[in-house]
């Protein structure tokens, strides 16, 4: 079939160069333009062929009883649609009478298919060339047969993200955030890395690795997304600056309200220029962002007004996040399994490269700014790991099916590769620490110093307590020496 398609394209180009053969016939399709059909169902595409100069063939001046024309349909990718018949055969009399004939097909995979129609064969009509392209503007969209579970998934996934954001808000220590903001070079580096480098990186990766505009837009949306709790978790695992990571996450959630629409209006809109039927719904996107960000503020309010509720939230945070993530990925796979079947090595590679480029650019930029190692690692992780759940739900709320599924495909691929990939990186980190002495763990003296300094700066102890803390720090070397003896 691929060989036939190549032959049609080459011959259609050569024959079209003459310029007079294409004008001899015209093709009409019913319906025309964009056609949205449900999956796993037979559909009939009606065609009608006509002569531009009908007098030449329909006047009866010549014997054309044996003349016949064959029109064949060729999809942009052969696997997208299953055709019962790819061609229709028409006599000259049928063409003159505008007789309609149908092509029958069905679609299994959700998505968009472009159809081209060729005059592949004609008998005894020497003025018409074979394999001439008649038209290539037919678009077939295969959608879900039932959208009940997809609607349920959108509601459930949105609820999960809202619950996690509320709990995360209850755990944000504003005093610790204000301490970090007193030396804003770290948060500024994180902000620039996350909302300047990552959108540009994902835009370039999409151009080189993903050929369809909607998956490109999905990867770009992920690159414009704020940080999430997963970056805080991995920052804690590698003993990096957790306060900086949490501060960057909080700032990015607020900044996303302006930065995501800005990037979507510029580069995001450019990605859909070739698909004029698709438009980015900025109002839906902004409303969705507000609805997913406001819960963080609710959580902060709960921490201030009801500290006992915040304490309870801290106790249930890890199990709730674990359970909701398992539910989220399970429902995502079940709801979008047909998109997973279309996942290619390019899609998975784009997710892995996005992580590595984010880690690298965050580390390089923060290193240029002469930040300490712990902050470099925190900014690197925060830049590379975006809030996948927010990006996924945002697209589901902004675009109708199946366009939301097509756009979310690289996000789902990134979600699936992130866990195993980060686990491998963490094992490498542990091996380097244990056998090579890299990334040394802080010693007992350093830990006590950090804890006392944190208490002094964040809790604002009275002067007597501060002096006592300094005396303890001075005595630590003596304590350590006695301990060794």
C-alpha positions as CSV (number, residue, x, y, z in Angstrom):
1,X,0.0,0.0,0.0
2,X,2.9,2.3,0.8
3,X,4.3,1.6,-2.7
4,X,1.0,2.4,-4.3
5,X,0.7,5.7,-2.3
6,X,4.2,6.8,-3.4
7,X,3.5,6.0,-7.0
8,X,0.3,8.0,-6.8
9,X,2.0,11.0,-5.4
10,X,4.9,10.9,-7.9
11,X,2.6,10.3,-10.9
12,X,0.1,12.9,-9.7
13,X,2.9,15.5,-9.4
14,X,4.2,14.7,-12.9
15,X,0.8,14.6,-14.5
16,X,-0.3,17.8,-12.6
17,X,2.7,19.6,-14.1
18,X,0.9,19.6,-17.5
19,X,-1.9,21.7,-15.9
20,X,-4.7,20.7,-18.3
21,X,-5.6,17.2,-17.1
22,X,-6.6,18.2,-13.6
23,X,-9.1,20.6,-15.1
24,X,-10.9,17.8,-17.0
25,X,-12.7,16.3,-14.0
26,X,-13.8,17.4,-10.5
27,X,-14.8,15.4,-7.4
28,X,-17.4,16.2,-4.9
29,X,-17.6,14.5,-1.4
30,X,-20.6,14.3,0.9
31,X,-20.2,15.4,3.5
32,X,-17.3,17.8,2.7
33,X,-14.7,19.4,4.9
34,X,-14.3,18.2,8.5
35,X,-16.2,15.0,9.4
36,X,-16.4,13.7,13.0
37,X,-17.4,10.1,13.3
38,X,-17.6,7.6,16.2
39,X,-15.1,4.8,16.6
40,X,-15.6,1.1,15.6
41,X,-18.5,1.9,13.4
42,X,-18.9,1.6,9.6
43,X,-19.3,4.9,7.8
44,X,-20.1,5.7,4.2
45,X,-18.3,8.5,2.3
46,X,-20.3,9.5,-0.8
47,X,-18.4,10.6,-3.9
48,X,-19.6,12.1,-7.2
49,X,-17.4,12.7,-10.2
50,X,-18.1,15.2,-13.0
51,X,-16.6,16.6,-16.2
52,X,-15.7,20.3,-16.4
53,X,-16.4,20.3,-20.1
54,X,-19.3,17.8,-20.2
55,X,-20.1,18.4,-23.8
56,X,-16.9,16.6,-24.8
57,X,-18.0,13.3,-23.3
58,X,-21.7,13.6,-22.6
59,X,-23.0,14.8,-26.0
60,X,-23.0,11.3,-27.5
61,X,-20.8,12.2,-30.3
62,X,-18.4,9.3,-29.6
63,X,-18.7,5.7,-28.4
64,X,-17.7,5.6,-24.8
65,X,-19.7,2.6,-23.7
66,X,-16.5,0.8,-22.5
67,X,-14.9,3.9,-20.9
68,X,-14.6,3.8,-17.2
69,X,-13.0,5.9,-14.5
70,X,-11.7,4.8,-11.1
71,X,-11.3,7.1,-8.1
72,X,-9.1,5.8,-5.2
73,X,-8.8,7.3,-1.7
74,X,-5.4,7.4,0.1
75,X,-5.2,8.4,3.8
76,X,-2.2,10.3,5.2
77,X,-1.3,7.2,7.2
78,X,-2.6,3.8,6.2
79,X,-3.1,2.4,9.7
80,X,-5.5,5.1,10.8
81,X,-8.6,3.8,8.9
82,X,-9.9,0.4,7.8
83,X,-11.5,0.6,4.3
84,X,-14.0,-2.0,3.0
85,X,-13.4,-0.5,-0.4
86,X,-10.8,2.1,-1.4
87,X,-12.0,2.7,-4.9
88,X,-15.2,3.5,-6.9
89,X,-15.7,2.6,-10.6
90,X,-17.7,5.0,-12.7
91,X,-18.8,4.8,-16.4
92,X,-18.9,7.9,-18.5
93,X,-22.7,7.8,-18.4
94,X,-22.7,7.6,-14.6
95,X,-20.3,10.6,-14.5
96,X,-22.5,12.6,-16.8
97,X,-25.6,11.7,-14.7
98,X,-23.7,12.7,-11.5
99,X,-24.3,9.2,-10.0
100,X,-23.2,9.0,-6.3
101,X,-21.1,6.0,-5.1
102,X,-19.7,5.4,-1.6
103,X,-16.5,4.3,0.1
104,X,-17.0,2.4,3.4
105,X,-14.6,2.6,6.2
106,X,-14.3,2.4,10.0
107,X,-11.8,3.8,12.5
108,X,-10.4,2.3,15.7
109,X,-7.8,4.9,16.8
110,X,-8.9,8.3,18.0
111,X,-7.5,11.2,16.0
112,X,-7.4,13.1,12.7
113,X,-6.9,11.6,9.2
114,X,-6.4,13.6,6.0
115,X,-7.8,11.9,2.8
116,X,-6.5,12.4,-0.7
117,X,-8.4,11.3,-3.8
118,X,-6.8,10.2,-7.1
119,X,-8.1,9.4,-10.5
120,X,-6.1,6.2,-10.5
121,X,-7.3,4.6,-13.8
122,X,-9.3,5.6,-16.8
123,X,-10.1,3.5,-19.9
124,X,-10.5,4.9,-23.4
125,X,-10.4,8.5,-22.2
126,X,-7.0,9.5,-23.5
127,X,-7.5,13.2,-22.6
128,X,-7.4,12.3,-18.9
129,X,-4.2,11.2,-17.1
130,X,-4.1,8.3,-14.6
131,X,-3.1,8.9,-11.0
132,X,-4.1,12.6,-11.0
133,X,-4.7,14.2,-7.6
134,X,-8.3,15.4,-7.6
135,X,-8.5,16.8,-4.1
136,X,-6.8,16.5,-0.7
137,X,-8.9,18.6,1.7
138,X,-11.0,15.9,3.3
139,X,-10.5,15.5,7.1
140,X,-11.9,12.6,9.1
141,X,-11.9,12.8,12.9
142,X,-12.4,9.5,14.8
143,X,-13.9,10.2,18.2
144,X,-15.1,8.2,21.2
145,X,-18.4,6.3,20.7
146,X,-19.4,7.1,24.3
147,X,-18.0,10.1,26.4
148,X,-19.5,9.1,29.7
149,X,-16.3,7.7,31.2
150,X,-14.3,10.6,29.7
151,X,-16.6,13.1,31.5
152,X,-16.3,11.1,34.7
153,X,-12.5,11.0,34.3
154,X,-12.3,14.8,33.8
155,X,-14.4,15.4,37.0
156,X,-12.4,12.9,39.0
157,X,-9.0,14.1,37.8
158,X,-9.9,17.7,38.5
159,X,-11.1,16.8,42.0
160,X,-7.8,14.9,42.6
161,X,-5.7,17.9,41.6
162,X,-7.8,20.3,43.7
163,X,-7.5,18.0,46.8
164,X,-3.7,17.7,46.4
165,X,-3.3,21.4,45.9
166,X,-5.4,22.2,49.1
167,X,-3.3,19.8,51.1
168,X,-0.1,21.1,49.6
169,X,-1.3,24.7,50.6
170,X,-1.7,23.6,54.2
171,X,1.9,22.5,54.3
172,X,3.4,25.7,52.9
173,X,5.3,27.5,55.7
174,X,5.0,31.2,54.8
175,X,7.8,32.1,57.3
176,X,10.2,29.7,55.6
177,X,9.1,31.1,52.2
178,X,9.7,34.7,53.4
179,X,13.2,33.7,54.6
180,X,14.0,32.3,51.2
181,X,12.7,35.4,49.5
182,X,15.0,37.7,51.5
183,X,17.7,36.3,49.3
184,X,15.7,36.1,46.0
185,X,18.5,35.1,43.7
186,X,17.5,31.4,44.0
187,X,13.8,31.9,43.3
188,X,14.6,34.3,40.4
189,X,16.9,31.7,38.9
190,X,14.2,29.1,39.3
191,X,11.5,31.3,37.8
192,X,13.6,32.2,34.7
193,X,14.6,28.6,34.2
194,X,11.1,27.3,34.5
195,X,9.2,29.9,32.5
196,X,11.9,30.9,29.9
197,X,14.1,27.9,29.2
198,X,11.5,25.1,29.5
199,X,8.9,26.6,27.1
200,X,11.6,27.2,24.5
201,X,13.1,23.7,25.0
202,X,9.7,21.9,24.6
203,X,8.9,24.0,21.6
204,X,12.1,23.0,19.8
205,X,11.7,19.3,20.9
206,X,8.2,19.3,19.5
207,X,9.4,20.6,16.1
208,X,12.1,18.0,15.8
209,X,10.4,14.9,17.3
210,X,6.6,15.3,16.9
211,X,5.1,15.8,13.5
212,X,1.5,16.5,14.5
213,X,0.6,19.9,15.9
214,X,-1.6,18.8,18.8
215,X,1.1,16.5,20.5
216,X,3.5,19.4,20.0
217,X,1.1,21.7,21.8
218,X,0.7,19.1,24.6
219,X,4.4,18.9,25.1
220,X,4.7,22.7,25.0
221,X,1.9,23.0,27.6
222,X,3.8,20.7,29.9
223,X,6.9,22.9,29.4
224,X,4.9,26.0,30.4
225,X,3.4,24.3,33.5
226,X,4.3,25.1,37.1
227,X,6.2,22.8,39.5
228,X,4.5,20.2,41.6
229,X,4.9,18.1,44.7
230,X,6.9,15.5,42.9
231,X,9.8,17.9,42.5
232,X,9.6,18.6,46.3
233,X,9.7,14.9,47.0
234,X,12.9,14.2,44.9
235,X,14.5,17.3,46.3
236,X,14.0,15.9,49.7
237,X,15.4,12.5,48.6
238,X,18.7,13.9,47.5
239,X,19.2,16.3,50.5
240,X,18.9,19.4,48.4
241,X,17.3,22.8,49.5
242,X,13.7,21.8,50.3
243,X,12.7,25.3,51.4
244,X,13.8,26.7,48.1
245,X,12.0,24.0,46.2
246,X,8.8,24.6,48.1
247,X,9.1,28.3,47.6
248,X,9.7,27.9,43.8
249,X,6.6,25.6,43.6
250,X,4.4,28.2,45.3
251,X,5.7,31.0,43.1
252,X,5.4,29.0,39.9
253,X,1.7,28.1,40.7
254,X,0.9,31.8,41.0
255,X,3.1,32.9,38.0
256,X,1.5,30.2,35.8
257,X,-1.7,32.3,35.8
258,X,0.1,34.8,33.6
259,X,2.9,32.9,32.0
260,X,1.0,30.0,30.6
261,X,-1.5,32.2,28.7
262,X,1.3,34.4,27.5
263,X,3.3,31.5,26.0
264,X,0.1,29.9,24.5
265,X,-0.8,33.2,22.9
266,X,2.6,33.5,21.2
267,X,4.3,30.1,20.4
268,X,1.3,28.0,21.2
269,X,-0.9,29.7,18.7
270,X,1.9,29.4,16.1
271,X,1.7,25.6,16.4
272,X,-1.9,25.5,15.2
273,X,-1.5,27.7,12.2
274,X,-1.7,24.8,9.8
275,X,-4.9,23.5,11.4
276,X,-7.2,26.5,11.0
277,X,-10.1,24.4,12.5
278,X,-8.4,24.3,15.9
279,X,-8.1,27.3,18.1
280,X,-6.6,27.6,21.6
281,X,-9.5,28.4,24.0
282,X,-7.8,31.0,26.1
283,X,-10.8,31.7,28.3
284,X,-11.3,28.0,29.1
285,X,-7.6,27.7,29.9
286,X,-7.5,30.7,32.2
287,X,-10.6,29.6,34.1
288,X,-9.1,26.1,34.5
289,X,-5.8,27.6,35.7
290,X,-7.7,29.7,38.3
291,X,-9.7,26.7,39.4
292,X,-6.6,24.6,39.9
293,X,-4.5,27.3,41.6
294,X,-7.0,28.8,44.0
295,X,-7.0,25.6,46.2
296,X,-3.4,26.3,47.1
297,X,-4.6,29.7,48.6
298,X,-7.4,27.9,50.4
299,X,-4.8,25.5,51.9
300,X,-2.7,28.4,53.1
301,X,-5.8,30.0,54.7
302,X,-6.6,26.7,56.4
303,X,-3.1,26.6,57.8
304,X,-3.5,30.1,59.2
305,X,-7.0,29.8,60.6
306,X,-7.2,26.1,61.5
307,X,-3.6,24.9,62.3
308,X,-4.9,21.6,63.7
309,X,-6.4,20.9,60.2
310,X,-3.1,21.7,58.6
311,X,-1.4,19.3,61.0
312,X,-3.9,16.6,60.0
313,X,-3.2,17.4,56.4
314,X,0.5,16.9,57.0
315,X,-0.1,13.4,58.4
316,X,-2.3,12.3,55.5
317,X,-0.4,14.1,52.8
318,X,1.9,11.2,51.7
319,X,-0.7,8.4,51.7
320,X,-3.3,10.7,50.0
321,X,-0.8,11.8,47.3
322,X,0.3,8.1,46.8
323,X,-3.3,6.8,46.5
324,X,-4.5,9.7,44.3
325,X,-1.5,9.3,42.0
326,X,-2.2,5.6,41.6
327,X,-5.8,6.4,40.9
328,X,-4.9,9.1,38.5
329,X,-2.5,7.0,36.4
330,X,-4.9,4.0,36.4
331,X,-7.8,6.1,35.2
332,X,-5.6,7.9,32.7
333,X,-4.4,4.6,31.2
334,X,-7.9,3.2,31.1
335,X,-9.4,6.4,29.7
336,X,-6.7,7.0,27.1
337,X,-5.5,3.5,26.2
338,X,-6.0,4.0,22.5
339,X,-3.6,7.0,22.6
340,X,-1.1,4.8,24.5
341,X,-1.3,2.3,21.6
342,X,-0.3,5.2,19.3
343,X,2.7,6.2,21.4
344,X,6.0,6.0,19.6
345,X,9.7,6.1,20.6
346,X,9.6,9.7,19.6
347,X,6.9,10.5,22.1
348,X,8.8,8.8,24.9
349,X,12.1,10.3,23.9
350,X,10.6,13.8,23.9
351,X,9.6,13.3,27.6
352,X,13.1,12.0,28.6
353,X,14.8,14.8,26.7
354,X,12.6,17.4,28.3
355,X,13.6,16.1,31.8
356,X,17.3,16.1,31.0
357,X,17.2,19.5,29.3
358,X,15.4,21.0,32.3
359,X,17.8,19.5,34.8
360,X,20.8,20.7,32.7
361,X,19.6,24.2,32.0
362,X,18.5,24.7,35.6
363,X,21.8,23.5,36.9
364,X,23.9,25.6,34.4
365,X,22.0,28.8,35.0
366,X,22.0,28.5,38.8
367,X,25.7,27.6,38.7
368,X,26.5,30.7,36.6
369,X,24.8,32.7,39.4
370,X,27.3,31.1,41.9
371,X,24.6,29.5,44.0
372,X,25.6,26.7,46.5
373,X,25.3,23.0,45.5
374,X,22.0,22.3,47.4
375,X,20.3,25.2,45.7
376,X,21.7,24.2,42.3
377,X,20.2,20.7,42.7
378,X,16.9,22.1,43.9
379,X,16.6,24.5,41.0
380,X,17.7,21.8,38.6
381,X,14.9,19.4,39.8
382,X,12.3,22.1,40.0
383,X,13.0,23.2,36.4
384,X,13.0,19.7,34.9
385,X,9.9,18.3,36.7
386,X,6.7,20.0,35.8
387,X,3.3,19.5,37.3
388,X,2.1,16.8,34.9
389,X,-1.4,16.5,36.5
390,X,-2.1,20.2,36.1
391,X,-1.0,20.1,32.4
392,X,-3.0,17.0,31.7
393,X,-6.2,18.2,33.4
394,X,-5.8,21.7,31.8
395,X,-5.8,20.2,28.3
396,X,-8.8,17.9,29.1
397,X,-10.8,20.9,30.3
398,X,-9.7,23.2,27.4
399,X,-10.2,21.0,24.3
400,X,-13.0,18.6,23.3
401,X,-12.4,14.9,22.7
402,X,-10.5,13.5,20.8
403,X,-8.3,16.6,20.4
404,X,-7.6,16.7,24.1
405,X,-6.4,13.1,24.0
406,X,-4.1,13.8,21.1
407,X,-2.6,16.8,22.8
408,X,-2.2,14.9,26.2
409,X,-0.4,12.0,24.6
410,X,3.2,13.3,25.2
411,X,2.2,14.3,28.7
412,X,1.0,10.8,29.5
413,X,4.2,9.4,28.0
414,X,6.3,11.7,30.1
415,X,4.3,10.7,33.2
416,X,4.9,7.0,32.5
417,X,8.7,7.4,31.9
418,X,9.3,9.9,34.8
419,X,8.9,7.5,37.7
420,X,11.3,4.7,36.4
421,X,13.7,7.3,35.0
422,X,14.0,9.2,38.3
423,X,14.3,6.0,40.2
424,X,17.3,5.0,38.1
425,X,18.9,8.5,38.5
426,X,18.4,8.2,42.3
427,X,20.1,4.8,42.4
428,X,23.0,6.3,40.5
429,X,23.1,9.1,43.0
430,X,23.2,6.7,45.9
431,X,26.0,4.6,44.2
432,X,28.1,7.7,43.6
433,X,27.6,8.9,47.2
434,X,28.4,5.5,48.7
435,X,31.4,4.4,46.5
436,X,32.8,7.6,45.1
437,X,32.2,10.1,47.9
438,X,30.1,12.3,45.7
439,X,27.2,14.3,47.2
440,X,28.3,13.6,50.9
441,X,25.6,13.5,53.5
442,X,25.7,16.3,56.1
443,X,27.5,15.3,59.3
444,X,26.1,15.5,62.8
445,X,27.6,18.8,63.5
446,X,26.4,20.3,60.3
447,X,22.9,19.0,60.9
448,X,22.7,20.5,64.4
449,X,24.0,23.8,63.1
450,X,21.4,23.9,60.3
451,X,18.6,23.1,62.7
452,X,19.6,25.8,65.2
453,X,20.1,28.4,62.5
454,X,16.7,27.5,61.1
455,X,15.1,27.9,64.5
456,X,16.9,31.2,65.1
457,X,15.9,32.6,61.7
458,X,12.3,31.3,61.3
459,X,11.0,31.2,64.9
460,X,12.7,34.5,65.9
461,X,13.9,33.3,69.3
462,X,14.5,35.8,72.1
463,X,18.1,37.1,72.3
464,X,18.9,34.9,75.3
465,X,17.9,31.8,73.4
466,X,19.9,33.0,70.4
467,X,23.0,33.4,72.6
468,X,22.5,30.0,74.1
469,X,22.2,28.5,70.6
470,X,25.5,30.1,69.6
471,X,27.2,28.7,72.7
472,X,26.0,25.2,71.8
473,X,27.3,25.6,68.3
474,X,30.8,26.6,69.7
475,X,30.8,23.6,72.0
476,X,30.0,21.1,69.2
477,X,33.7,20.5,68.1
478,X,34.5,19.7,71.8
479,X,31.5,17.3,72.0
480,X,32.6,15.6,68.8
481,X,36.2,15.3,70.0
482,X,35.1,13.7,73.3
483,X,32.7,11.4,71.5
484,X,35.6,10.2,69.3
485,X,37.8,9.6,72.3
